[in-house]
Amino acid sequence: MSEMLKQQMQRMCAITDAEFDAVFPLFVRKEIAKKEHVLRAGQICNHLNFCERGCFRNYYVTPEGEEVVVDFAVEDYWVGDLYSLINRVPTKYNFQALEDSLIHAISFADFRQACVDNPKLQEGYMMRAGRNNNAVVDLLAHTKHSSAEDRYLKMLERLPGIANRVAANYIASYLGIQPASLSRLKKKFAGR
């Protein structure tokens, strides 16, 4: 059993231990090797993936072939494309493990059935999706009107320790800056 997943779900919808015990067998434990993708652009997202250990990058590839990092997911985060999952359309994004990782995956069909069996799950997940959407919009607004320094500090606040776990070129891409600028920021804020 995953205590981290249980706590995440209890924060999401206040399910009881017994209710979690009924849902947990629907999750499949998967070890994901570093550099392995759990989802690629063009595929339909078929699973909700909970990261118990590891780190993932969410990125897309421009027509010129440049990889642009959109976000990172670490422990206690969900990994995947919710829009693709719900609307059954191909994703535009790639989700790649940056470390050897452990996820718990539940198929969309099993999750939907679990929501029928326990409506608190659906309500909780919808509330969480709404909060996540607001957080993304706030982050977008912050990014549009903030300096690289502010974006870097916001990233460190949201994802403590990420600068020591992820290659500099991925962080620079996420921040929309050049690697040399990131190097200067890292030196300026070393120890935070």
C-alpha positions as CSV (number, residue, x, y, z in Angstrom):
1,M,0.0,0.0,0.0
2,S,1.1,3.6,-0.6
3,E,0.8,5.8,2.4
4,M,1.6,8.8,0.3
5,L,-1.2,8.1,-2.2
6,K,-3.6,7.5,0.7
7,Q,-2.8,10.8,2.2
8,Q,-3.1,12.6,-1.2
9,M,-6.5,11.0,-1.7
10,Q,-7.7,11.8,1.8
11,R,-6.6,15.5,1.3
12,M,-8.4,15.4,-2.1
13,C,-11.8,14.0,-0.9
14,A,-11.6,13.0,2.7
15,I,-12.2,9.3,2.0
16,T,-12.0,6.8,4.9
17,D,-9.3,4.2,5.3
18,A,-11.8,1.5,4.3
19,E,-12.8,3.5,1.2
20,F,-9.2,3.9,0.2
21,D,-8.6,0.2,0.8
22,A,-11.4,-0.5,-1.7
23,V,-9.9,1.8,-4.4
24,F,-6.2,1.0,-3.9
25,P,-6.3,-2.4,-5.7
26,L,-7.3,-0.6,-8.9
27,F,-3.9,1.1,-9.0
28,V,-1.0,-0.6,-10.7
29,R,2.5,0.0,-9.2
30,K,5.0,0.8,-12.0
31,E,8.7,1.4,-11.9
32,I,9.7,3.9,-14.5
33,A,13.3,4.0,-15.6
34,K,15.1,7.3,-16.0
35,K,14.5,8.7,-19.6
36,E,11.4,6.5,-20.0
37,H,8.2,8.2,-21.2
38,V,4.9,7.4,-19.5
39,L,3.1,9.4,-22.3
40,R,4.1,10.8,-25.7
41,A,2.6,13.4,-27.9
42,G,0.0,11.9,-30.2
43,Q,-1.1,9.3,-27.7
44,I,-4.3,9.4,-25.6
45,C,-3.8,9.5,-21.9
46,N,-5.4,6.4,-20.5
47,H,-4.2,6.5,-16.8
48,L,-4.1,8.8,-13.8
49,N,-0.5,8.4,-12.6
50,F,0.5,9.3,-9.1
51,C,4.2,9.9,-8.5
52,E,5.4,8.3,-5.3
53,R,9.1,8.6,-6.1
54,G,11.0,10.4,-8.8
55,C,10.7,13.4,-11.1
56,F,9.1,13.9,-14.5
57,R,9.3,16.6,-17.1
58,N,6.3,17.6,-19.2
59,Y,7.4,19.0,-22.5
60,Y,6.4,19.6,-26.1
61,V,8.5,19.8,-29.3
62,T,8.3,22.8,-31.5
63,P,8.1,22.5,-35.3
64,E,11.8,23.4,-35.4
65,G,12.6,20.4,-33.1
66,E,13.2,22.4,-29.9
67,E,12.0,20.7,-26.7
68,V,10.2,23.2,-24.4
69,V,9.7,22.2,-20.8
70,V,6.2,23.1,-19.6
71,D,6.4,21.7,-16.0
72,F,7.9,19.2,-13.7
73,A,6.2,16.6,-11.5
74,V,7.8,15.2,-8.4
75,E,6.7,13.1,-5.4
76,D,3.0,13.6,-4.4
77,Y,2.1,15.0,-7.9
78,W,-0.1,13.5,-10.6
79,V,1.6,12.9,-14.0
80,G,-0.3,13.0,-17.3
81,D,-2.6,15.1,-19.4
82,L,-6.0,15.5,-17.8
83,Y,-7.5,17.1,-20.9
84,S,-6.4,14.2,-23.0
85,L,-7.7,11.7,-20.4
86,I,-11.2,13.2,-20.0
87,N,-11.8,14.2,-23.6
88,R,-10.2,11.1,-25.1
89,V,-8.0,13.1,-27.5
90,P,-4.3,12.8,-28.3
91,T,-2.0,14.8,-26.0
92,K,0.3,17.5,-27.3
93,Y,2.8,16.7,-24.6
94,N,5.5,14.2,-23.6
95,F,6.0,13.1,-20.0
96,Q,9.5,11.7,-19.3
97,A,11.1,10.4,-16.1
98,L,14.2,12.4,-15.2
99,E,15.0,9.9,-12.4
100,D,14.2,6.3,-11.8
101,S,10.6,6.7,-10.6
102,L,7.7,4.9,-9.0
103,I,4.1,5.6,-10.0
104,H,0.7,4.2,-9.1
105,A,-1.5,4.2,-12.2
106,I,-5.2,3.8,-12.4
107,S,-7.0,3.4,-15.7
108,F,-9.5,6.0,-16.7
109,A,-12.2,3.3,-16.8
110,D,-11.4,2.0,-13.3
111,F,-11.3,5.6,-12.0
112,R,-14.7,6.3,-13.5
113,Q,-16.1,3.2,-11.9
114,A,-14.6,4.1,-8.6
115,C,-16.3,7.5,-8.8
116,V,-19.6,5.8,-9.5
117,D,-19.0,3.5,-6.5
118,N,-17.9,6.5,-4.3
119,P,-19.1,9.9,-5.5
120,K,-16.8,11.6,-3.0
121,L,-13.9,10.6,-5.3
122,Q,-15.3,12.4,-8.3
123,E,-16.2,15.5,-6.3
124,G,-12.8,15.6,-4.7
125,Y,-11.0,15.1,-8.0
126,M,-13.1,17.8,-9.7
127,M,-12.3,20.2,-6.8
128,R,-8.6,19.4,-7.1
129,A,-8.6,19.8,-10.9
130,G,-10.3,23.2,-10.4
131,R,-7.6,24.3,-7.8
132,N,-4.9,23.0,-10.2
133,N,-6.4,25.0,-13.1
134,N,-6.4,28.1,-11.0
135,A,-2.8,27.5,-9.9
136,V,-1.8,27.1,-13.6
137,V,-3.6,30.3,-14.6
138,D,-1.9,32.2,-11.7
139,L,1.5,30.8,-12.7
140,L,0.9,31.8,-16.3
141,A,0.0,35.4,-15.2
142,H,3.0,35.5,-12.9
143,T,5.3,34.3,-15.7
144,K,4.0,36.9,-18.2
145,H,4.8,39.8,-16.0
146,S,7.8,38.7,-13.9
147,S,11.5,38.7,-14.3
148,A,13.6,35.6,-14.8
149,E,14.7,36.0,-11.1
150,D,11.1,36.0,-9.9
151,R,10.3,33.0,-12.0
152,Y,13.3,31.1,-10.6
153,L,12.4,32.0,-7.0
154,K,8.7,30.9,-7.7
155,M,10.0,27.6,-9.1
156,L,12.1,27.0,-6.0
157,E,9.2,27.8,-3.7
158,R,6.9,25.5,-5.6
159,L,9.4,22.7,-6.2
160,P,12.0,22.8,-3.4
161,G,15.3,21.1,-4.4
162,I,14.4,20.9,-8.1
163,A,17.5,22.8,-9.1
164,N,19.6,19.9,-7.7
165,R,17.6,17.2,-9.3
166,V,17.0,18.4,-12.9
167,A,19.5,19.2,-15.7
168,A,20.2,22.9,-16.1
169,N,19.0,22.9,-19.7
170,Y,15.6,21.6,-18.7
171,I,15.2,24.3,-16.0
172,A,16.4,27.0,-18.4
173,S,13.8,25.8,-20.9
174,Y,11.1,25.9,-18.2
175,L,12.0,29.4,-17.2
176,G,12.4,30.6,-20.7
177,I,16.0,31.7,-20.3
178,Q,19.4,30.7,-21.6
179,P,21.5,28.2,-19.6
180,A,24.1,31.0,-18.9
181,S,21.4,33.1,-17.3
182,L,20.3,30.2,-15.1
183,S,23.9,29.7,-14.0
184,R,24.0,33.3,-12.8
185,L,20.7,32.8,-10.9
186,K,21.8,29.6,-9.3
187,K,25.0,31.4,-8.0
188,K,23.0,34.4,-6.8
189,F,20.5,32.2,-4.8
190,A,22.8,29.3,-3.8
191,G,21.6,27.8,-0.5
192,R,17.9,28.6,-0.9
